[in-house]
Amino acid sequence: MRLNTLDWIAYALTIIGGINWGLIGAFDFNLVAAIFGEMSTLSRIVYVLVGLSALYLIYTGTKLGKSVHHEPQTRIVR
């Protein structure tokens, strides 16, 4: 499976979101808010993009799961 540009962006944004939530949980530090401001327009855009990325990855993951067919492997005996 090859990843296209949208896939890479979605993965990157979802990782950023996961790291941000980890920082919030562990240290009560919101990296996005520290960079862009507390609930500024830019931080809200980042939050929306992270959420959309997660939904996109859920969609592509379920689509991929349906398209993969498990065929029995043949064993080559020499």
Short mmCIF file of the C-alpha atoms (twelve columns), coordinates in Angstrom:
data_MODEL
# 
_entry.id   MODEL 
# 
loop_
_atom_site.group_PDB 
_atom_site.id 
_atom_site.type_symbol 
_atom_site.label_atom_id 
_atom_site.label_alt_id 
_atom_site.label_comp_id 
_atom_site.label_asym_id 
_atom_site.label_seq_id 
_atom_site.Cartn_x 
_atom_site.Cartn_y 
_atom_site.Cartn_z 
_atom_site.pdbx_PDB_model_num 
ATOM 1  C CA . MET A 1  0.000   0.000   0.000  1 
ATOM 2  C CA . ARG A 2  1.402   3.349   -1.031 1 
ATOM 3  C CA . LEU A 3  0.511   6.456   0.906  1 
ATOM 4  C CA . ASN A 4  -0.511  9.556   -0.982 1 
ATOM 5  C CA . THR A 5  0.075   13.128  0.154  1 
ATOM 6  C CA . LEU A 6  -3.281  13.362  1.937  1 
ATOM 7  C CA . ASP A 7  -2.498  10.188  3.876  1 
ATOM 8  C CA . TRP A 8  0.860   11.583  5.037  1 
ATOM 9  C CA . ILE A 9  -0.751  14.864  6.104  1 
ATOM 10 C CA . ALA A 10 -3.470  13.006  7.997  1 
ATOM 11 C CA . TYR A 11 -0.910  10.825  9.774  1 
ATOM 12 C CA . ALA A 12 1.240   13.824  10.688 1 
ATOM 13 C CA . LEU A 13 -1.694  15.831  12.041 1 
ATOM 14 C CA . THR A 14 -3.019  12.868  14.004 1 
ATOM 15 C CA . ILE A 15 0.419   12.284  15.527 1 
ATOM 16 C CA . ILE A 16 0.630   15.980  16.447 1 
ATOM 17 C CA . GLY A 17 -2.786  15.706  18.080 1 
ATOM 18 C CA . GLY A 18 -1.757  12.589  19.979 1 
ATOM 19 C CA . ILE A 19 1.426   14.204  21.238 1 
ATOM 20 C CA . ASN A 20 -0.532  17.284  22.277 1 
ATOM 21 C CA . TRP A 21 -3.042  15.172  24.237 1 
ATOM 22 C CA . GLY A 22 -0.168  13.279  25.847 1 
ATOM 23 C CA . LEU A 23 1.383   16.550  26.970 1 
ATOM 24 C CA . ILE A 24 -1.959  17.763  28.305 1 
ATOM 25 C CA . GLY A 25 -2.495  14.535  30.249 1 
ATOM 26 C CA . ALA A 26 1.030   14.213  31.610 1 
ATOM 27 C CA . PHE A 27 2.043   17.822  32.221 1 
ATOM 28 C CA . ASP A 28 -1.124  19.922  31.794 1 
ATOM 29 C CA . PHE A 29 0.674   21.635  28.914 1 
ATOM 30 C CA . ASN A 30 -1.161  22.399  25.673 1 
ATOM 31 C CA . LEU A 31 1.484   22.763  22.961 1 
ATOM 32 C CA . VAL A 32 -0.958  24.003  20.307 1 
ATOM 33 C CA . ALA A 33 -2.249  26.717  22.633 1 
ATOM 34 C CA . ALA A 34 1.315   27.652  23.589 1 
ATOM 35 C CA . ILE A 35 2.281   28.095  19.940 1 
ATOM 36 C CA . PHE A 36 -0.869  29.660  18.478 1 
ATOM 37 C CA . GLY A 37 -2.652  31.114  21.521 1 
ATOM 38 C CA . GLU A 38 -5.463  29.858  23.715 1 
ATOM 39 C CA . MET A 39 -8.410  29.120  21.385 1 
ATOM 40 C CA . SER A 40 -7.155  31.557  18.755 1 
ATOM 41 C CA . THR A 41 -8.342  31.154  15.195 1 
ATOM 42 C CA . LEU A 42 -5.146  29.302  14.271 1 
ATOM 43 C CA . SER A 43 -5.347  26.909  17.216 1 
ATOM 44 C CA . ARG A 44 -8.997  26.167  16.414 1 
ATOM 45 C CA . ILE A 45 -8.016  25.432  12.807 1 
ATOM 46 C CA . VAL A 46 -5.317  23.028  14.039 1 
ATOM 47 C CA . TYR A 47 -7.841  21.267  16.305 1 
ATOM 48 C CA . VAL A 48 -10.345 20.930  13.458 1 
ATOM 49 C CA . LEU A 49 -7.681  19.616  11.078 1 
ATOM 50 C CA . VAL A 50 -6.520  17.052  13.647 1 
ATOM 51 C CA . GLY A 51 -10.103 15.894  14.137 1 
ATOM 52 C CA . LEU A 52 -10.729 15.664  10.393 1 
ATOM 53 C CA . SER A 53 -7.464  13.753  9.998  1 
ATOM 54 C CA . ALA A 54 -8.569  11.221  12.595 1 
ATOM 55 C CA . LEU A 55 -11.918 10.764  10.823 1 
ATOM 56 C CA . TYR A 56 -10.121 10.382  7.485  1 
ATOM 57 C CA . LEU A 57 -7.823  7.706   8.921  1 
ATOM 58 C CA . ILE A 58 -10.791 5.860   10.406 1 
ATOM 59 C CA . TYR A 59 -12.507 5.968   7.009  1 
ATOM 60 C CA . THR A 60 -9.464  4.820   5.053  1 
ATOM 61 C CA . GLY A 61 -8.697  2.149   7.633  1 
ATOM 62 C CA . THR A 62 -12.155 0.633   7.370  1 
ATOM 63 C CA . LYS A 63 -12.066 0.908   3.580  1 
ATOM 64 C CA . LEU A 64 -8.674  -0.806  3.502  1 
ATOM 65 C CA . GLY A 65 -9.879  -3.546  5.827  1 
ATOM 66 C CA . LYS A 66 -12.745 -4.347  3.466  1 
ATOM 67 C CA . SER A 67 -10.539 -4.407  0.381  1 
ATOM 68 C CA . VAL A 68 -7.897  -6.761  1.759  1 
ATOM 69 C CA . HIS A 69 -8.622  -10.375 0.949  1 
ATOM 70 C CA . HIS A 70 -6.745  -13.011 2.832  1 
ATOM 71 C CA . GLU A 71 -5.689  -15.718 0.444  1 
ATOM 72 C CA . PRO A 72 -4.078  -18.851 1.773  1 
ATOM 73 C CA . GLN A 73 -0.367  -18.851 1.268  1 
ATOM 74 C CA . THR A 74 1.063   -21.663 -0.733 1 
ATOM 75 C CA . ARG A 75 4.084   -23.297 0.718  1 
ATOM 76 C CA . ILE A 76 6.932   -24.080 -1.602 1 
ATOM 77 C CA . VAL A 77 8.676   -27.306 -0.703 1 
ATOM 78 C CA . ARG A 78 12.075  -27.994 -2.219 1 
# 
